[in-house]
Amino acid sequence: TPDGSDKLGTSRDVKALKDDVQSLKAGSTPDGSDKFGTSRKVALESATKWAVAGWVNSLELTEVVAKALKEPPSTDPFEYVCNLSLADLTEKLEAEKLSGLVAPLWSAVEKLRGQGAATGAALNAKFAAEGDAFKGEMGFGGVKQYFGGLEALIGPPLMVEGSLLKAMEEEHCNKKDANLPFDTSNGIKGSTPRLEWEFVVAPVVEDPDGRYAERGGDFRTVHPEWCRKAEPLSVYEAKMADEMNPRLVEAGQAPLITEELVAGRMYTGPMYEKYNAVLRFNSARDRDGAVLLEYASMEEVPFLQKKCGWLHLGEWAATAAGKGEPSAAVRWTWNNKYTTTIHAINSIIVKLSPLTKITPLYRGWAGATLPEGFFTPDALGFRGGVEYGFSSTTTDRAQAVHYAEGKASTVLQLVMGMMDRGADITWLSQYPHEREITFAPLTGLEVVNTTIDQSVLVVQVRLNINLQALTIEEVVSKRHKLCREIAQNVVSNFRPEKNDAWAPLVELDPQAPAKAKAELLR
């Protein structure tokens, strides 16, 4: 087809009919729902042994069918194929001795007629034009953000009384938003950061009164087995110590620590909404690449930045010059960025990713469009962007489709690689049925292809994990090293004997300068 997307599935049908092996159709299940997984399996098998399906897949049979269905000059190919009658199709295929393909191709033509647009780019534009993308355009970064790393976005992790865990508790229990209810995009309403911290760290296990928020509607009654269950942290500490850490050590990786476990558990619940909102706030930038913090009016604030206000992460307040004006200028002020927690989530992903088996992944959403850069290559031929937030994916395509229900539906089909893998966090998840594999912030998404499944935009993406991602120990060690170097620099320039202000103290204690130097380096 014009965008090379093989919307008709003709290559698969030709292979199947050519060798009369319908069961080996590459990338197609009876309901057409697992196109990516099966084709990958066929490709892997063909690399290790000779097979009919692999051989046929290497033949240029699609060109034969395309020649038979070639549109007349000055005719839109999509409209031409959609308007073919069964008689037209039969006549064209019989002329090329392809009459055996009439049935599968006619079925494909009928499906094509129900497609929302000719190409992925056209469907994405249609989402915007028809007002279905109420969240607006999704924000992605570029090469500069990719190599800048997490600290450039949110700053370094902090400690309270020398403890990362206490700093994380401070973020959830003692900040301005600690007791303010918030809602999530997946239907959980009225939770608070303090309650979510309690759920993970010291939960009330018997919860007959629904102390902890759950997804709305009929979720509790229709899917009671999917509802999250309050369990002592010790259950997961045991899993970490007895199952995961031995595997990590065997793989040559650093073992997990409690801060990472707590952070990972927190992310799989409602708090993911806040953490990702903090990160994606950075997607709105001016021409010089600086994050936008001020707008002429609230109406101009992008959805992803407005969302941070709705989640009580900070405040959009009228500027001094704009107070009292009908369209007052506004400026953003942070209340809570969950910096230490986000670094700890990033850390557990970095550590666990080498254990993840390579498998097809999916991610779905509704109500938002993709930027033009996902469809039009840049000067270097790249299509895609850099995801500011954590990327939650699933091995279960049905789960991704569920999240994409609604208007402006998009599903990503993602390919991992030897180095480009996410972390399987099913073992610690509040919702293990989602079979979640999570990628760290600033992961690169490189578009391979776009297709359309009726009214759903399907984007095939190759992942590039961020090589700047560090574990929490590495980040803290780097900060310690920096502080020590600063102290050593101060000491090396410390000359009390040349400063008259020290004279009275030296008279009382000749060792005062030496003690001061030692204290600086302590």
C-alpha positions as CSV (number, residue, x, y, z in Angstrom):
1,T,0.0,0.0,0.0
2,P,1.2,3.6,-0.3
3,D,2.7,3.6,3.2
4,G,4.1,0.1,2.9
5,S,2.0,-1.2,5.7
6,D,0.5,-4.3,4.1
7,K,-2.9,-3.5,5.4
8,L,-4.5,-6.2,3.3
9,G,-2.4,-8.9,4.8
10,T,-1.8,-10.2,1.3
11,S,1.7,-11.5,2.0
12,R,0.4,-13.7,4.7
13,D,-2.5,-15.0,2.5
14,V,-0.2,-15.7,-0.4
15,K,2.2,-17.7,1.7
16,A,-0.6,-19.7,3.3
17,L,-2.2,-20.6,-0.1
18,K,1.0,-21.2,-1.9
19,D,2.0,-24.1,0.4
20,D,-1.4,-25.0,1.7
21,V,-0.3,-24.5,5.3
22,Q,-2.9,-22.2,6.8
23,S,-1.6,-22.9,10.3
24,L,1.7,-21.3,9.5
25,K,0.4,-17.9,8.4
26,A,3.0,-15.5,9.7
27,G,1.7,-13.1,12.2
28,S,-2.0,-14.0,12.0
29,T,-4.3,-15.7,14.6
30,P,-7.9,-16.6,13.8
31,D,-9.0,-13.2,15.1
32,G,-6.0,-11.4,13.7
33,S,-5.0,-10.2,17.2
34,D,-1.4,-11.4,17.5
35,K,0.1,-10.3,14.3
36,F,3.4,-9.3,15.9
37,G,4.1,-12.3,18.1
38,T,3.6,-15.1,15.5
39,S,5.7,-13.4,12.8
40,R,8.5,-13.0,15.3
41,K,8.3,-16.7,16.1
42,V,8.5,-17.6,12.4
43,A,11.5,-15.3,11.9
44,L,13.3,-16.9,14.9
45,E,12.6,-20.4,13.6
46,S,13.9,-19.6,10.1
47,A,17.2,-18.4,11.6
48,T,17.9,-21.8,13.2
49,K,16.3,-24.3,10.8
50,W,14.8,-24.5,7.3
51,A,11.0,-24.3,7.1
52,V,8.5,-23.8,4.4
53,A,7.0,-20.7,6.0
54,G,10.4,-19.1,6.3
55,W,11.3,-19.9,2.7
56,V,8.0,-18.6,1.3
57,N,8.3,-15.5,3.5
58,S,11.6,-14.7,1.6
59,L,9.9,-14.8,-1.8
60,E,8.6,-11.6,-3.4
61,L,5.0,-12.9,-3.8
62,T,3.3,-9.7,-2.7
63,E,4.5,-7.9,-5.8
64,V,2.6,-10.5,-7.9
65,V,-0.7,-9.7,-6.1
66,A,0.0,-5.9,-6.1
67,K,0.6,-6.1,-9.9
68,A,-2.8,-7.8,-10.4
69,L,-4.6,-5.1,-8.3
70,K,-2.6,-2.1,-9.6
71,E,-4.8,1.0,-9.6
72,P,-5.3,3.0,-12.8
73,P,-3.2,6.2,-13.3
74,S,-4.2,9.3,-11.2
75,T,-6.4,7.1,-8.9
76,D,-6.1,7.0,-5.2
77,P,-5.0,3.4,-4.4
78,F,-6.8,3.2,-1.1
79,E,-10.2,4.4,-2.6
80,Y,-9.6,2.1,-5.6
81,V,-9.2,-1.0,-3.6
82,C,-12.1,-0.2,-1.2
83,N,-14.4,0.3,-4.2
84,L,-13.5,-3.0,-5.9
85,S,-16.5,-5.3,-6.3
86,L,-16.2,-9.1,-5.9
87,A,-16.5,-9.4,-9.7
88,D,-13.7,-6.9,-10.3
89,L,-11.5,-8.6,-7.8
90,T,-12.1,-12.0,-9.4
91,E,-11.5,-10.8,-12.9
92,K,-8.2,-9.2,-12.0
93,L,-6.8,-12.1,-10.1
94,E,-7.9,-14.7,-12.7
95,A,-6.0,-12.7,-15.3
96,E,-2.8,-13.3,-13.3
97,K,-3.6,-17.0,-12.6
98,L,-4.4,-16.1,-8.9
99,S,-8.0,-17.2,-8.7
100,G,-7.2,-19.1,-5.5
101,L,-6.7,-15.8,-3.7
102,V,-10.2,-14.4,-4.3
103,A,-11.7,-15.5,-1.1
104,P,-9.0,-14.3,1.4
105,L,-8.5,-11.0,-0.5
106,W,-12.2,-10.3,-0.7
107,S,-12.4,-10.7,3.1
108,A,-9.5,-8.3,3.4
109,V,-11.2,-5.8,1.1
110,E,-14.3,-5.9,3.2
111,K,-12.2,-5.3,6.4
112,L,-10.4,-2.5,4.7
113,R,-13.7,-0.7,4.0
114,G,-14.2,-0.4,7.8
115,Q,-10.8,1.2,8.3
116,G,-10.9,4.7,9.8
117,A,-8.4,6.1,7.3
118,A,-5.9,5.1,4.6
119,T,-2.7,5.6,6.6
120,G,-1.6,5.9,10.3
121,A,-0.8,9.5,9.8
122,A,-4.2,10.2,8.3
123,L,-6.0,8.4,11.2
124,N,-3.9,10.3,13.7
125,A,-4.9,13.6,12.0
126,K,-8.5,12.5,12.0
127,F,-8.4,12.0,15.8
128,A,-7.4,15.6,16.2
129,A,-9.7,17.1,13.6
130,E,-12.8,15.3,15.0
131,G,-12.1,16.4,18.6
132,D,-11.5,12.9,19.9
133,A,-8.1,13.6,21.3
134,F,-9.3,15.6,24.4
135,K,-5.9,15.1,26.0
136,G,-4.2,16.8,23.1
137,E,-1.0,15.7,21.6
138,M,1.3,13.5,23.5
139,G,4.6,15.1,24.4
140,F,8.0,13.5,23.6
141,G,11.5,14.6,23.9
142,G,14.5,14.3,21.6
143,V,18.2,13.4,21.5
144,K,19.1,16.2,24.0
145,Q,16.7,14.9,26.6
146,Y,17.7,11.3,25.9
147,F,21.4,12.0,26.8
148,G,20.6,14.5,29.5
149,G,19.5,11.8,31.9
150,L,17.0,11.7,34.8
151,E,18.8,14.2,37.0
152,A,18.5,16.9,34.4
153,L,14.7,16.5,34.5
154,I,14.0,16.3,38.3
155,G,17.2,16.8,40.1
156,P,19.1,14.3,42.4
157,P,17.5,12.1,45.1
158,L,17.5,13.4,48.6
159,M,17.9,11.9,52.0
160,V,16.2,12.6,55.3
161,E,18.4,11.8,58.3
162,G,20.7,9.9,56.0
163,S,17.9,7.6,54.8
164,L,16.4,7.3,51.3
165,L,13.3,5.5,52.7
166,K,12.6,8.3,55.1
167,A,12.9,10.8,52.2
168,M,10.4,8.7,50.2
169,E,8.0,8.7,53.2
170,E,8.4,12.4,53.5
171,E,7.4,12.8,49.9
172,H,4.2,10.8,50.4
173,C,3.1,11.7,53.9
174,N,4.4,15.2,54.7
175,K,4.0,17.3,51.6
176,K,1.1,19.6,50.6
177,D,-0.6,16.9,48.5
178,A,-0.2,14.1,51.1
179,N,-3.9,14.1,52.1
180,L,-5.5,15.5,49.0
181,P,-7.6,13.0,47.0
182,F,-6.7,12.4,43.4
183,D,-8.1,10.4,40.5
184,T,-6.2,8.2,38.0
185,S,-6.8,7.8,34.2
186,N,-7.6,4.1,34.7
187,G,-10.6,4.7,36.9
188,I,-9.3,4.9,40.5
189,K,-10.9,7.8,42.4
190,G,-10.2,9.4,45.8
191,S,-6.9,7.9,46.8
192,T,-4.2,10.0,48.6
193,P,-0.4,9.6,48.7
194,R,-0.5,8.9,52.4
195,L,-3.0,6.1,52.0
196,E,-1.0,4.6,49.1
197,W,2.2,4.7,51.2
198,E,0.3,2.9,54.0
199,F,-1.0,0.3,51.5
200,V,2.5,-0.6,50.4
201,V,4.6,-0.1,53.6
202,A,2.2,-0.9,56.5
203,P,-1.2,-1.9,55.2
204,V,-4.4,-2.7,57.0
205,V,-4.7,-6.2,55.7
206,E,-8.3,-6.7,56.6
207,D,-10.1,-4.1,54.6
208,P,-13.9,-4.7,54.8
209,D,-14.8,-1.0,54.5
210,G,-12.8,-0.4,51.3
211,R,-10.1,1.7,52.9
212,Y,-8.0,1.6,49.8
213,A,-9.5,2.9,46.5
214,E,-10.1,0.6,43.6
215,R,-11.1,1.1,40.0
216,G,-14.7,2.3,39.6
217,G,-17.8,1.0,37.8
218,D,-18.3,-2.8,38.2
219,F,-14.6,-3.6,38.4
220,R,-14.9,-5.1,42.0
221,T,-17.9,-7.3,41.1
222,V,-17.0,-8.3,37.6
223,H,-13.3,-8.8,38.2
224,P,-12.8,-9.5,41.9
225,E,-9.7,-11.5,41.1
226,W,-8.1,-8.5,39.5
227,C,-8.6,-6.2,42.5
228,R,-5.5,-5.3,44.4
229,K,-5.1,-6.9,47.8
230,A,-3.4,-5.4,50.9
231,E,-0.5,-7.6,51.9
232,P,2.4,-7.0,54.4
233,L,5.6,-5.6,52.9
234,S,7.3,-8.6,54.4
235,V,5.7,-10.9,51.8
236,Y,7.5,-9.0,49.0
237,E,10.7,-8.6,51.0
238,A,10.8,-12.4,51.2
239,K,10.3,-12.7,47.4
240,M,13.1,-10.1,46.9
241,A,15.5,-11.9,49.2
242,D,14.7,-15.5,48.3
243,E,13.9,-15.3,44.6
244,M,14.9,-12.1,42.9
245,N,18.2,-11.2,44.5
246,P,19.8,-14.6,44.0
247,R,18.9,-14.4,40.3
248,L,20.3,-10.9,40.1
249,V,23.6,-11.9,41.8
250,E,23.9,-14.9,39.4
251,A,23.4,-12.6,36.5
252,G,26.2,-10.3,37.8
253,Q,23.8,-7.5,38.9
254,A,23.5,-5.6,42.1
255,P,20.8,-7.0,44.5
256,L,17.6,-5.0,45.2
257,I,17.2,-2.9,48.3
258,T,14.1,-2.1,50.3
259,E,13.8,1.4,48.9
260,E,13.6,0.0,45.4
261,L,11.0,-2.6,46.4
262,V,8.8,0.0,48.0
263,A,9.1,2.4,45.1
264,G,8.3,-0.4,42.5
265,R,5.2,-1.4,44.5
266,M,4.1,2.2,44.7
267,Y,4.4,2.6,41.0
268,T,2.1,-0.3,40.2
269,G,-0.7,1.4,42.1
270,P,-2.5,4.8,41.7
271,M,0.7,6.8,42.4
272,Y,1.9,6.0,38.9
273,E,-0.3,8.9,37.8
274,K,1.6,11.4,39.9
275,Y,5.1,10.1,39.1
276,N,4.5,10.2,35.3
277,A,2.8,13.6,35.5
278,V,6.0,15.0,37.1
279,L,8.1,13.6,34.3
280,R,5.8,14.5,31.5
281,F,5.5,18.1,32.7
282,N,8.9,18.6,31.0
283,S,7.4,17.9,27.5
284,A,6.3,21.5,27.0
285,R,9.4,23.5,26.0
286,D,10.2,26.7,24.2
287,R,12.4,27.0,21.1
288,D,15.5,27.1,23.2
289,G,14.6,23.8,24.9
290,A,13.7,25.3,28.3
291,V,10.7,23.9,30.1
292,L,7.8,26.3,30.0
293,L,6.6,27.5,33.4
294,E,4.6,30.6,32.4
295,Y,1.8,31.3,30.0
296,A,-0.3,34.3,29.0
297,S,-3.4,32.5,30.2
298,M,-4.6,29.3,31.7
299,E,-6.2,28.3,28.4
300,E,-2.7,28.1,26.8
301,V,-1.4,25.6,29.4
302,P,-0.9,22.2,27.7
303,F,-3.0,19.2,29.0
304,L,0.0,17.4,30.5
305,Q,1.0,20.5,32.5
306,K,-2.6,21.3,33.6
307,K,-2.8,17.7,34.8
308,C,0.0,18.4,37.4
309,G,-2.3,21.0,38.9
310,W,-5.2,18.7,39.0
311,L,-3.0,16.1,40.8
312,H,-2.0,18.8,43.4
313,L,1.7,18.5,42.5
314,G,1.9,22.3,42.4
315,E,-0.1,25.4,41.5
316,W,-0.8,27.6,38.5
317,A,-1.0,31.0,40.1
318,A,-1.6,34.4,38.5
319,T,1.6,36.4,38.0
320,A,2.0,39.8,39.7
321,A,1.4,41.5,36.3
322,G,-1.7,39.5,35.5
323,K,-3.7,39.6,38.7
324,G,-7.2,40.9,38.2
325,E,-7.1,40.5,34.5
326,P,-9.7,38.4,32.7
327,S,-7.0,36.3,31.0
328,A,-4.3,36.6,33.6
329,A,-0.9,35.2,33.0
330,V,-0.1,32.2,35.1
331,R,3.2,30.7,36.4
332,W,3.8,27.2,37.8
333,T,5.2,26.5,41.3
334,W,6.0,22.9,42.4
335,N,4.8,21.5,45.7
336,N,6.1,18.0,45.3
337,K,8.2,16.3,42.6
338,Y,8.6,12.8,44.3
339,T,12.3,13.0,43.2
340,T,13.7,10.3,45.5
341,T,10.9,7.9,44.7
342,I,11.2,8.3,41.0
343,H,14.9,7.7,41.2
344,A,14.3,4.5,43.2
345,I,11.7,3.3,40.6
346,N,14.2,4.0,37.9
347,S,16.8,2.0,39.8
348,I,14.7,-1.1,40.2
349,I,14.0,-1.1,36.5
350,V,17.7,-0.8,35.6
351,K,18.5,-3.7,37.9
352,L,15.7,-6.1,36.9
353,S,15.8,-5.5,33.1
354,P,18.7,-7.9,32.4
355,L,16.4,-10.7,33.7
356,T,13.6,-10.0,31.3
357,K,12.9,-12.5,28.5
358,I,12.6,-10.9,25.1
359,T,8.9,-11.1,24.1
360,P,6.4,-8.9,22.1
361,L,5.0,-6.1,24.2
362,Y,2.0,-3.8,23.9
363,R,0.9,-0.4,25.3
364,G,-2.5,1.2,24.7
365,W,-4.2,4.6,25.3
366,A,-7.1,6.7,24.2
367,G,-7.9,10.4,23.9
368,A,-4.5,11.6,22.6
369,T,-2.7,12.0,19.3
370,L,0.9,11.3,18.4
371,P,3.2,14.2,17.2
372,E,4.1,14.6,13.5
373,G,7.6,13.2,14.3
374,F,6.1,9.7,14.6
375,F,5.0,9.8,10.9
376,T,7.5,12.1,9.1
377,P,11.2,11.2,9.3
378,D,13.6,13.9,10.5
379,A,16.8,15.0,8.6
380,L,18.5,11.8,9.8
381,G,15.7,9.5,8.9
382,F,14.4,9.0,12.4
383,R,10.7,8.7,13.2
384,G,9.6,8.6,16.9
385,G,10.5,10.3,20.1
386,V,11.8,10.0,23.6
387,E,9.2,9.1,26.3
388,Y,9.6,11.4,29.4
389,G,7.7,9.1,31.7
390,F,7.9,5.5,32.7
391,S,6.5,3.3,30.0
392,S,4.1,0.6,31.3
393,T,3.7,-2.2,28.8
394,T,2.2,-5.6,28.9
395,T,2.8,-9.0,27.3
396,D,-1.0,-9.4,27.1
397,R,-2.3,-7.6,24.0
398,A,-5.8,-7.7,25.4
399,Q,-4.8,-5.6,28.3
400,A,-3.3,-2.9,26.0
401,V,-6.5,-3.0,23.9
402,H,-8.5,-2.5,27.1
403,Y,-6.5,0.6,27.9
404,A,-7.1,1.9,24.4
405,E,-10.9,1.6,24.6
406,G,-12.6,4.9,23.7
407,K,-12.0,7.6,21.1
408,A,-8.6,8.3,19.5
409,S,-7.4,4.7,20.3
410,T,-3.7,3.9,19.8
411,V,-1.8,0.7,20.5
412,L,1.9,0.4,20.4
413,Q,3.5,-2.9,19.5
414,L,7.0,-2.8,20.9
415,V,10.2,-4.8,20.1
416,M,12.8,-5.4,22.8
417,G,16.4,-6.2,22.0
418,M,19.5,-7.8,23.7
419,M,20.3,-4.5,25.5
420,D,16.9,-2.8,25.2
421,R,14.8,-4.5,27.7
422,G,12.3,-3.4,30.4
423,A,11.8,-4.8,33.9
424,D,9.2,-7.5,34.5
425,I,7.6,-6.3,37.7
426,T,4.7,-8.8,37.8
427,W,6.1,-10.4,41.0
428,L,5.7,-7.1,43.0
429,S,2.8,-5.6,41.3
430,Q,-0.5,-4.5,42.9
431,Y,-2.1,-5.8,39.7
432,P,-0.2,-8.9,38.7
433,H,-2.8,-9.9,36.1
434,E,-1.6,-7.0,33.9
435,R,1.7,-8.8,33.4
436,E,3.5,-5.5,33.3
437,I,7.0,-4.8,31.9
438,T,8.1,-1.3,32.6
439,F,10.7,0.9,31.0
440,A,12.7,3.7,32.6
441,P,12.1,7.4,31.8
442,L,13.7,8.8,28.6
443,T,13.4,5.6,26.6
444,G,13.7,6.1,22.9
445,L,10.7,5.0,20.7
446,E,11.7,4.4,17.0
447,V,8.8,3.9,14.7
448,V,9.2,0.9,12.4
449,N,5.7,0.9,10.8
450,T,2.1,2.1,11.3
451,T,-1.1,0.1,10.4
452,I,-4.8,0.5,11.2
453,D,-7.1,-2.1,12.7
454,Q,-10.5,-0.6,12.0
455,S,-10.5,2.6,14.1
456,V,-7.4,1.8,16.1
457,L,-4.0,3.2,15.2
458,V,-1.3,0.5,15.5
459,V,2.3,1.7,15.7
460,Q,5.2,-0.8,15.6
461,V,8.0,0.5,17.7
462,R,11.7,-0.4,18.3
463,L,12.8,0.5,21.8
464,N,16.1,2.1,22.8
465,I,16.7,2.2,26.6
466,N,18.5,5.1,28.1
467,L,22.1,4.4,28.6
468,Q,22.4,7.3,31.1
469,A,20.0,5.4,33.6
470,L,21.7,4.8,36.9
471,T,20.9,2.7,40.0
472,I,20.0,4.5,43.2
473,E,23.4,3.5,44.7
474,E,25.2,4.9,41.7
475,V,23.3,8.2,41.8
476,V,24.0,8.6,45.6
477,S,27.6,7.6,45.2
478,K,28.0,10.2,42.4
479,R,26.6,12.8,44.7
480,H,28.8,11.8,47.6
481,K,31.8,11.9,45.3
482,L,30.9,15.4,44.1
483,C,30.4,16.7,47.7
484,R,33.7,15.2,48.8
485,E,35.5,16.8,45.9
486,I,33.9,20.2,46.8
487,A,35.0,19.7,50.4
488,Q,38.5,18.8,49.3
489,N,38.7,21.8,47.1
490,V,37.6,24.0,50.1
491,V,40.3,22.4,52.3
492,S,43.0,22.8,49.7
493,N,42.3,26.5,49.7
494,F,41.9,26.7,53.5
495,R,44.6,29.1,54.8
496,P,43.7,30.1,58.3
497,E,47.3,31.3,59.0
498,K,46.7,34.1,56.5
499,N,43.4,35.1,58.0
500,D,43.6,37.4,61.0
501,A,40.1,36.4,62.1
502,W,41.5,33.0,63.1
503,A,44.1,34.4,65.5
504,P,42.0,34.5,68.7
505,L,40.8,30.9,68.1
506,V,44.4,29.7,67.4
507,E,45.6,31.3,70.7
508,L,43.0,29.2,72.5
509,D,43.6,26.0,70.6
510,P,46.6,25.7,68.2
511,Q,44.9,22.6,66.6
512,A,41.8,24.5,65.6
513,P,42.7,24.9,61.9
514,A,43.5,21.1,61.6
515,K,40.3,20.2,63.4
516,A,38.3,22.4,61.0
517,K,39.9,20.8,58.0
518,A,39.1,17.3,59.4
519,E,35.5,18.3,60.0
520,L,35.1,19.5,56.5
521,L,36.3,16.1,55.2
522,R,34.3,14.0,57.6
